[in-house]
């Protein structure tokens, strides 16, 4: 593999080890563990975490991870290892294998934010660690004003200099980590700040026609509020998300263009996206509101798991919605009980798949920050292995696994894999086998269990190939 290059131009993962599903595979090197380390790239940022390897991962001569003498791989994986943020020129060594990190940042004018082609760089001014393009250079010359170093990037909320926090090579709109932490504790403050900014625009967006009410839920993404549309008093859900990284104009436009495509999706079993917009590094999404809460809430009401008689309609309805989505060449990527909403109750309950396109496109744009090596709590239990090893190219079979894991959780109160306390969650996703569902709950009919177990097959080719196939199989057994 000497001389081989691995390039990352968007959010992606890189697994190093001996097994076939590793991106860089050294099957005959005994210094290398099965899954040795994982790197997550969110350009221009990158982060490495050792996965409980036998010999550790050396970064610039410092060893990270490694099992204690006499520990098995399973015992070594019982704890989470330090993760290291990488810089340009860093060296990663495993045994005699050396990988060198090179971070190449595209040239962008600090005055007008336009991209600068390599061939045009000699016509630009290099000042203050960035470029001023030829047209801006000419404007400066015409005004007879000297070129000044660009203003530092400042937090849109508290105005402090965040140039070091966002990292070398990033510019754009950003809310600092301190303000983000406050937003997670009290998201209403950020919401009010965002509405004030949106109100400054010439054409106020739909959010200006809303009366924002109580907080419905919050987390690392931001928050969801109950809102009423002033013109007709209709109830809606308002979701606000804060980017974990600085947001450029180009990245924002690309993301909102992708979301506009998912806005066209209409089905009785999916949540309709009514409107969306952004200001700075904050985004809002206006959706239909449903009074039945989520499957998560329903599980809690039943003490942790739902009887099959009550779960069956929810299972069939979500598969109908997901089948429609797959038919439109869309992959959800983040299916879990909290993303299945419920309208009504009892025999009139209707299940709705929510957050279509949001998680996938937010992550692809890099706005979510590090998700595999960062804070992805709540998602790994519903994540198939290929979502780690084939991060960018997930297919409908990925959703099939995740929806089956959701049903598994609904019916048993447990996850398909064992996630023991203190164990590295990514290690479990990569190496732990799926436990057949009847071992968790023997009362589940064998034919129903057979459909769920097939959907949870480790190899995508052994699963149902999309939600439509799984719907046909599940309809026959329920």
Secondary structure as a PSIPRED ss2 file (coil, helix, strand):
# PSIPRED VFORMAT (PSIPRED V4.0)

   1 X C   1.000  0.000  0.000
   2 X C   1.000  0.000  0.000
   3 X C   1.000  0.000  0.000
   4 X C   1.000  0.000  0.000
   5 X C   1.000  0.000  0.000
   6 X C   1.000  0.000  0.000
   7 X C   1.000  0.000  0.000
   8 X C   1.000  0.000  0.000
   9 X C   1.000  0.000  0.000
  10 X C   1.000  0.000  0.000
  11 X C   1.000  0.000  0.000
  12 X E   0.000  0.000  1.000
  13 X E   0.000  0.000  1.000
  14 X E   0.000  0.000  1.000
  15 X E   0.000  0.000  1.000
  16 X E   0.000  0.000  1.000
  17 X E   0.000  0.000  1.000
  18 X C   1.000  0.000  0.000
  19 X C   1.000  0.000  0.000
  20 X C   1.000  0.000  0.000
  21 X C   1.000  0.000  0.000
  22 X C   1.000  0.000  0.000
  23 X C   1.000  0.000  0.000
  24 X E   0.000  0.000  1.000
  25 X E   0.000  0.000  1.000
  26 X C   1.000  0.000  0.000
  27 X C   1.000  0.000  0.000
  28 X C   1.000  0.000  0.000
  29 X C   1.000  0.000  0.000
  30 X C   1.000  0.000  0.000
  31 X C   1.000  0.000  0.000
  32 X C   1.000  0.000  0.000
  33 X C   1.000  0.000  0.000
  34 X C   1.000  0.000  0.000
  35 X E   0.000  0.000  1.000
  36 X E   0.000  0.000  1.000
  37 X E   0.000  0.000  1.000
  38 X E   0.000  0.000  1.000
  39 X E   0.000  0.000  1.000
  40 X E   0.000  0.000  1.000
  41 X E   0.000  0.000  1.000
  42 X E   0.000  0.000  1.000
  43 X C   1.000  0.000  0.000
  44 X C   1.000  0.000  0.000
  45 X E   0.000  0.000  1.000
  46 X E   0.000  0.000  1.000
  47 X E   0.000  0.000  1.000
  48 X E   0.000  0.000  1.000
  49 X E   0.000  0.000  1.000
  50 X E   0.000  0.000  1.000
  51 X C   1.000  0.000  0.000
  52 X C   1.000  0.000  0.000
  53 X C   1.000  0.000  0.000
  54 X C   1.000  0.000  0.000
  55 X C   1.000  0.000  0.000
  56 X C   1.000  0.000  0.000
  57 X E   0.000  0.000  1.000
  58 X E   0.000  0.000  1.000
  59 X E   0.000  0.000  1.000
  60 X C   1.000  0.000  0.000
  61 X C   1.000  0.000  0.000
  62 X E   0.000  0.000  1.000
  63 X E   0.000  0.000  1.000
  64 X E   0.000  0.000  1.000
  65 X C   1.000  0.000  0.000
  66 X C   1.000  0.000  0.000
  67 X C   1.000  0.000  0.000
  68 X C   1.000  0.000  0.000
  69 X C   1.000  0.000  0.000
  70 X C   1.000  0.000  0.000
  71 X C   1.000  0.000  0.000
  72 X C   1.000  0.000  0.000
  73 X H   0.000  1.000  0.000
  74 X H   0.000  1.000  0.000
  75 X H   0.000  1.000  0.000
  76 X H   0.000  1.000  0.000
  77 X C   1.000  0.000  0.000
  78 X C   1.000  0.000  0.000
  79 X C   1.000  0.000  0.000
  80 X C   1.000  0.000  0.000
  81 X C   1.000  0.000  0.000
  82 X C   1.000  0.000  0.000
  83 X E   0.000  0.000  1.000
  84 X E   0.000  0.000  1.000
  85 X E   0.000  0.000  1.000
  86 X C   1.000  0.000  0.000
  87 X C   1.000  0.000  0.000
  88 X C   1.000  0.000  0.000
  89 X C   1.000  0.000  0.000
  90 X C   1.000  0.000  0.000
  91 X E   0.000  0.000  1.000
  92 X E   0.000  0.000  1.000
  93 X E   0.000  0.000  1.000
  94 X E   0.000  0.000  1.000
  95 X C   1.000  0.000  0.000
  96 X C   1.000  0.000  0.000
  97 X E   0.000  0.000  1.000
  98 X E   0.000  0.000  1.000
  99 X E   0.000  0.000  1.000
 100 X E   0.000  0.000  1.000
 101 X C   1.000  0.000  0.000
 102 X C   1.000  0.000  0.000
 103 X C   1.000  0.000  0.000
 104 X C   1.000  0.000  0.000
 105 X C   1.000  0.000  0.000
 106 X C   1.000  0.000  0.000
 107 X C   1.000  0.000  0.000
 108 X E   0.000  0.000  1.000
 109 X E   0.000  0.000  1.000
 110 X C   1.000  0.000  0.000
 111 X C   1.000  0.000  0.000
 112 X C   1.000  0.000  0.000
 113 X C   1.000  0.000  0.000
 114 X C   1.000  0.000  0.000
 115 X E   0.000  0.000  1.000
 116 X C   1.000  0.000  0.000
 117 X C   1.000  0.000  0.000
 118 X H   0.000  1.000  0.000
 119 X H   0.000  1.000  0.000
 120 X H   0.000  1.000  0.000
 121 X H   0.000  1.000  0.000
 122 X H   0.000  1.000  0.000
 123 X H   0.000  1.000  0.000
 124 X C   1.000  0.000  0.000
 125 X E   0.000  0.000  1.000
 126 X E   0.000  0.000  1.000
 127 X E   0.000  0.000  1.000
 128 X C   1.000  0.000  0.000
 129 X C   1.000  0.000  0.000
 130 X E   0.000  0.000  1.000
 131 X E   0.000  0.000  1.000
 132 X E   0.000  0.000  1.000
 133 X C   1.000  0.000  0.000
 134 X H   0.000  1.000  0.000
 135 X H   0.000  1.000  0.000
 136 X H   0.000  1.000  0.000
 137 X H   0.000  1.000  0.000
 138 X H   0.000  1.000  0.000
 139 X H   0.000  1.000  0.000
 140 X H   0.000  1.000  0.000
 141 X H   0.000  1.000  0.000
 142 X H   0.000  1.000  0.000
 143 X H   0.000  1.000  0.000
 144 X C   1.000  0.000  0.000
 145 X C   1.000  0.000  0.000
 146 X C   1.000  0.000  0.000
 147 X C   1.000  0.000  0.000
 148 X C   1.000  0.000  0.000
 149 X C   1.000  0.000  0.000
 150 X C   1.000  0.000  0.000
 151 X C   1.000  0.000  0.000
 152 X C   1.000  0.000  0.000
 153 X C   1.000  0.000  0.000
 154 X E   0.000  0.000  1.000
 155 X C   1.000  0.000  0.000
 156 X C   1.000  0.000  0.000
 157 X C   1.000  0.000  0.000
 158 X C   1.000  0.000  0.000
 159 X C   1.000  0.000  0.000
 160 X C   1.000  0.000  0.000
 161 X E   0.000  0.000  1.000
 162 X C   1.000  0.000  0.000
 163 X H   0.000  1.000  0.000
 164 X H   0.000  1.000  0.000
 165 X H   0.000  1.000  0.000
 166 X H   0.000  1.000  0.000
 167 X C   1.000  0.000  0.000
 168 X C   1.000  0.000  0.000
 169 X C   1.000  0.000  0.000
 170 X C   1.000  0.000  0.000
 171 X C   1.000  0.000  0.000
 172 X C   1.000  0.000  0.000
 173 X E   0.000  0.000  1.000
 174 X C   1.000  0.000  0.000
 175 X C   1.000  0.000  0.000
 176 X C   1.000  0.000  0.000
 177 X H   0.000  1.000  0.000
 178 X H   0.000  1.000  0.000
 179 X H   0.000  1.000  0.000
 180 X H   0.000  1.000  0.000
 181 X H   0.000  1.000  0.000
 182 X H   0.000  1.000  0.000
 183 X H   0.000  1.000  0.000
 184 X H   0.000  1.000  0.000
 185 X H   0.000  1.000  0.000
 186 X C   1.000  0.000  0.000
 187 X H   0.000  1.000  0.000
 188 X H   0.000  1.000  0.000
 189 X H   0.000  1.000  0.000
 190 X H   0.000  1.000  0.000
 191 X H   0.000  1.000  0.000
 192 X H   0.000  1.000  0.000
 193 X H   0.000  1.000  0.000
 194 X H   0.000  1.000  0.000
 195 X H   0.000  1.000  0.000
 196 X H   0.000  1.000  0.000
 197 X H   0.000  1.000  0.000
 198 X H   0.000  1.000  0.000
 199 X C   1.000  0.000  0.000
 200 X C   1.000  0.000  0.000
 201 X C   1.000  0.000  0.000
 202 X C   1.000  0.000  0.000
 203 X C   1.000  0.000  0.000
 204 X C   1.000  0.000  0.000
 205 X C   1.000  0.000  0.000
 206 X H   0.000  1.000  0.000
 207 X H   0.000  1.000  0.000
 208 X H   0.000  1.000  0.000
 209 X H   0.000  1.000  0.000
 210 X E   0.000  0.000  1.000
 211 X E   0.000  0.000  1.000
 212 X E   0.000  0.000  1.000
 213 X E   0.000  0.000  1.000
 214 X E   0.000  0.000  1.000
 215 X E   0.000  0.000  1.000
 216 X E   0.000  0.000  1.000
 217 X E   0.000  0.000  1.000
 218 X E   0.000  0.000  1.000
 219 X E   0.000  0.000  1.000
 220 X C   1.000  0.000  0.000
 221 X C   1.000  0.000  0.000
 222 X E   0.000  0.000  1.000
 223 X E   0.000  0.000  1.000
 224 X E   0.000  0.000  1.000
 225 X E   0.000  0.000  1.000
 226 X E   0.000  0.000  1.000
 227 X E   0.000  0.000  1.000
 228 X E   0.000  0.000  1.000
 229 X E   0.000  0.000  1.000
 230 X C   1.000  0.000  0.000
 231 X C   1.000  0.000  0.000
 232 X C   1.000  0.000  0.000
 233 X C   1.000  0.000  0.000
 234 X C   1.000  0.000  0.000
 235 X E   0.000  0.000  1.000
 236 X E   0.000  0.000  1.000
 237 X E   0.000  0.000  1.000
 238 X E   0.000  0.000  1.000
 239 X E   0.000  0.000  1.000
 240 X E   0.000  0.000  1.000
 241 X E   0.000  0.000  1.000
 242 X E   0.000  0.000  1.000
 243 X C   1.000  0.000  0.000
 244 X C   1.000  0.000  0.000
 245 X C   1.000  0.000  0.000
 246 X C   1.000  0.000  0.000
 247 X E   0.000  0.000  1.000
 248 X C   1.000  0.000  0.000
 249 X H   0.000  1.000  0.000
 250 X H   0.000  1.000  0.000
 251 X H   0.000  1.000  0.000
 252 X H   0.000  1.000  0.000
 253 X H   0.000  1.000  0.000
 254 X H   0.000  1.000  0.000
 255 X H   0.000  1.000  0.000
 256 X H   0.000  1.000  0.000
 257 X H   0.000  1.000  0.000
 258 X H   0.000  1.000  0.000
 259 X H   0.000  1.000  0.000
 260 X H   0.000  1.000  0.000
 261 X H   0.000  1.000  0.000
 262 X H   0.000  1.000  0.000
 263 X C   1.000  0.000  0.000
 264 X C   1.000  0.000  0.000
 265 X C   1.000  0.000  0.000
 266 X C   1.000  0.000  0.000
 267 X C   1.000  0.000  0.000
 268 X C   1.000  0.000  0.000
 269 X C   1.000  0.000  0.000
 270 X E   0.000  0.000  1.000
 271 X C   1.000  0.000  0.000
 272 X C   1.000  0.000  0.000
 273 X E   0.000  0.000  1.000
 274 X E   0.000  0.000  1.000
 275 X E   0.000  0.000  1.000
 276 X E   0.000  0.000  1.000
 277 X E   0.000  0.000  1.000
 278 X E   0.000  0.000  1.000
 279 X E   0.000  0.000  1.000
 280 X C   1.000  0.000  0.000
 281 X C   1.000  0.000  0.000
 282 X E   0.000  0.000  1.000
 283 X E   0.000  0.000  1.000
 284 X E   0.000  0.000  1.000
 285 X E   0.000  0.000  1.000
 286 X E   0.000  0.000  1.000
 287 X E   0.000  0.000  1.000
 288 X E   0.000  0.000  1.000
 289 X C   1.000  0.000  0.000
 290 X C   1.000  0.000  0.000
 291 X C   1.000  0.000  0.000
 292 X C   1.000  0.000  0.000
 293 X C   1.000  0.000  0.000
 294 X E   0.000  0.000  1.000
 295 X H   0.000  1.000  0.000
 296 X H   0.000  1.000  0.000
 297 X H   0.000  1.000  0.000
 298 X H   0.000  1.000  0.000
 299 X H   0.000  1.000  0.000
 300 X H   0.000  1.000  0.000
 301 X H   0.000  1.000  0.000
 302 X C   1.000  0.000  0.000
 303 X C   1.000  0.000  0.000
 304 X C   1.000  0.000  0.000
 305 X C   1.000  0.000  0.000
 306 X C   1.000  0.000  0.000
 307 X C   1.000  0.000  0.000
 308 X H   0.000  1.000  0.000
 309 X H   0.000  1.000  0.000
 310 X H   0.000  1.000  0.000
 311 X H   0.000  1.000  0.000
 312 X H   0.000  1.000  0.000
 313 X H   0.000  1.000  0.000
 314 X H   0.000  1.000  0.000
 315 X H   0.000  1.000  0.000
 316 X H   0.000  1.000  0.000
 317 X H   0.000  1.000  0.000
 318 X H   0.000  1.000  0.000
 319 X H   0.000  1.000  0.000
 320 X H   0.000  1.000  0.000
 321 X H   0.000  1.000  0.000
 322 X H   0.000  1.000  0.000
 323 X H   0.000  1.000  0.000
 324 X H   0.000  1.000  0.000
 325 X H   0.000  1.000  0.000
 326 X H   0.000  1.000  0.000
 327 X H   0.000  1.000  0.000
 328 X C   1.000  0.000  0.000
 329 X C   1.000  0.000  0.000
 330 X C   1.000  0.000  0.000
 331 X C   1.000  0.000  0.000
 332 X C   1.000  0.000  0.000
 333 X C   1.000  0.000  0.000
 334 X C   1.000  0.000  0.000
 335 X C   1.000  0.000  0.000
 336 X C   1.000  0.000  0.000
 337 X H   0.000  1.000  0.000
 338 X H   0.000  1.000  0.000
 339 X H   0.000  1.000  0.000
 340 X E   0.000  0.000  1.000
 341 X E   0.000  0.000  1.000
 342 X E   0.000  0.000  1.000
 343 X E   0.000  0.000  1.000
 344 X C   1.000  0.000  0.000
 345 X C   1.000  0.000  0.000
 346 X H   0.000  1.000  0.000
 347 X H   0.000  1.000  0.000
 348 X H   0.000  1.000  0.000
 349 X C   1.000  0.000  0.000
 350 X E   0.000  0.000  1.000
 351 X E   0.000  0.000  1.000
 352 X E   0.000  0.000  1.000
 353 X E   0.000  0.000  1.000
 354 X C   1.000  0.000  0.000
 355 X C   1.000  0.000  0.000
 356 X C   1.000  0.000  0.000
 357 X C   1.000  0.000  0.000
 358 X H   0.000  1.000  0.000
 359 X H   0.000  1.000  0.000
 360 X H   0.000  1.000  0.000
 361 X H   0.000  1.000  0.000
 362 X H   0.000  1.000  0.000
 363 X H   0.000  1.000  0.000
 364 X H   0.000  1.000  0.000
 365 X C   1.000  0.000  0.000
 366 X C   1.000  0.000  0.000
 367 X C   1.000  0.000  0.000
 368 X C   1.000  0.000  0.000
 369 X C   1.000  0.000  0.000
 370 X C   1.000  0.000  0.000
 371 X C   1.000  0.000  0.000
 372 X C   1.000  0.000  0.000
 373 X C   1.000  0.000  0.000
 374 X C   1.000  0.000  0.000
 375 X C   1.000  0.000  0.000
 376 X C   1.000  0.000  0.000
 377 X C   1.000  0.000  0.000
 378 X C   1.000  0.000  0.000
 379 X C   1.000  0.000  0.000
 380 X H   0.000  1.000  0.000
 381 X H   0.000  1.000  0.000
 382 X H   0.000  1.000  0.000
 383 X C   1.000  0.000  0.000
 384 X C   1.000  0.000  0.000
 385 X C   1.000  0.000  0.000
 386 X H   0.000  1.000  0.000
 387 X H   0.000  1.000  0.000
 388 X H   0.000  1.000  0.000
 389 X H   0.000  1.000  0.000
 390 X C   1.000  0.000  0.000
 391 X H   0.000  1.000  0.000
 392 X H   0.000  1.000  0.000
 393 X H   0.000  1.000  0.000
 394 X C   1.000  0.000  0.000
 395 X C   1.000  0.000  0.000
 396 X H   0.000  1.000  0.000
 397 X H   0.000  1.000  0.000
 398 X H   0.000  1.000  0.000
 399 X H   0.000  1.000  0.000
 400 X H   0.000  1.000  0.000
 401 X H   0.000  1.000  0.000
 402 X H   0.000  1.000  0.000
 403 X H   0.000  1.000  0.000
 404 X H   0.000  1.000  0.000
 405 X H   0.000  1.000  0.000
 406 X H   0.000  1.000  0.000
 407 X H   0.000  1.000  0.000
 408 X H   0.000  1.000  0.000
 409 X H   0.000  1.000  0.000
 410 X H   0.000  1.000  0.000
 411 X H   0.000  1.000  0.000
 412 X H   0.000  1.000  0.000
 413 X C   1.000  0.000  0.000
 414 X C   1.000  0.000  0.000
 415 X C   1.000  0.000  0.000
 416 X C   1.000  0.000  0.000
 417 X C   1.000  0.000  0.000
 418 X C   1.000  0.000  0.000
 419 X C   1.000  0.000  0.000
 420 X C   1.000  0.000  0.000
 421 X C   1.000  0.000  0.000
 422 X C   1.000  0.000  0.000
 423 X C   1.000  0.000  0.000
 424 X C   1.000  0.000  0.000
 425 X H   0.000  1.000  0.000
 426 X H   0.000  1.000  0.000
 427 X H   0.000  1.000  0.000
 428 X H   0.000  1.000  0.000
 429 X H   0.000  1.000  0.000
 430 X H   0.000  1.000  0.000
 431 X H   0.000  1.000  0.000
 432 X C   1.000  0.000  0.000
 433 X C   1.000  0.000  0.000
 434 X C   1.000  0.000  0.000
 435 X C   1.000  0.000  0.000
 436 X C   1.000  0.000  0.000
 437 X H   0.000  1.000  0.000
 438 X H   0.000  1.000  0.000
 439 X H   0.000  1.000  0.000
 440 X H   0.000  1.000  0.000
 441 X C   1.000  0.000  0.000
 442 X C   1.000  0.000  0.000
 443 X C   1.000  0.000  0.000
 444 X C   1.000  0.000  0.000
 445 X C   1.000  0.000  0.000
 446 X H   0.000  1.000  0.000
 447 X H   0.000  1.000  0.000
 448 X H   0.000  1.000  0.000
 449 X H   0.000  1.000  0.000
 450 X H   0.000  1.000  0.000
 451 X H   0.000  1.000  0.000
 452 X H   0.000  1.000  0.000
 453 X H   0.000  1.000  0.000
 454 X H   0.000  1.000  0.000
 455 X H   0.000  1.000  0.000
 456 X C   1.000  0.000  0.000
 457 X C   1.000  0.000  0.000
 458 X C   1.000  0.000  0.000
 459 X C   1.000  0.000  0.000
 460 X H   0.000  1.000  0.000
 461 X H   0.000  1.000  0.000
 462 X H   0.000  1.000  0.000
 463 X C   1.000  0.000  0.000
 464 X C   1.000  0.000  0.000
 465 X C   1.000  0.000  0.000
 466 X C   1.000  0.000  0.000
 467 X H   0.000  1.000  0.000
 468 X H   0.000  1.000  0.000
 469 X H   0.000  1.000  0.000
 470 X H   0.000  1.000  0.000
 471 X H   0.000  1.000  0.000
 472 X H   0.000  1.000  0.000
 473 X H   0.000  1.000  0.000
 474 X H   0.000  1.000  0.000
 475 X H   0.000  1.000  0.000
 476 X H   0.000  1.000  0.000
 477 X H   0.000  1.000  0.000
 478 X C   1.000  0.000  0.000
